[in-house]
Amino acid sequence: QLDRIIIHQQVELLEAILGTETSSKYEIKNHLGQRVYFAVEENGCFDRNLCSPIRSFTIRIADNTGREVITVNRPLRCNSCWFPCFLQEV
């Protein structure tokens, strides 16, 4: 039972050095700092680097045994990355 969670993004060395976006990975921890879930963002290189804040993505959340427990989808909600016309939905 979780009454609160802590989400920690894992920063990859390549991303830190080059300043480019890579697929994000997250550890989801309980209030004691123990990892209870792990999340991976799936999307394309184009989306990550050109449409970063409004990009589409799928995040797959798995428990410590690797069993997927939640999938979060956010489609791209605009005609162009440079002219967003809709608010984002998850």
PyMOL commands that set and color helices and strands:
alter all, ss='L'
color gray80, all
select helices_A, chain A and resi 13-18+45-50+52-54
alter helices_A, ss='H'
color red, helices_A
select strands_A, chain A and resi 6-10+25-29+35-42+57-63+68-74
alter strands_A, ss='S'
color yellow, strands_A
deselect
rebuild
show_as cartoon
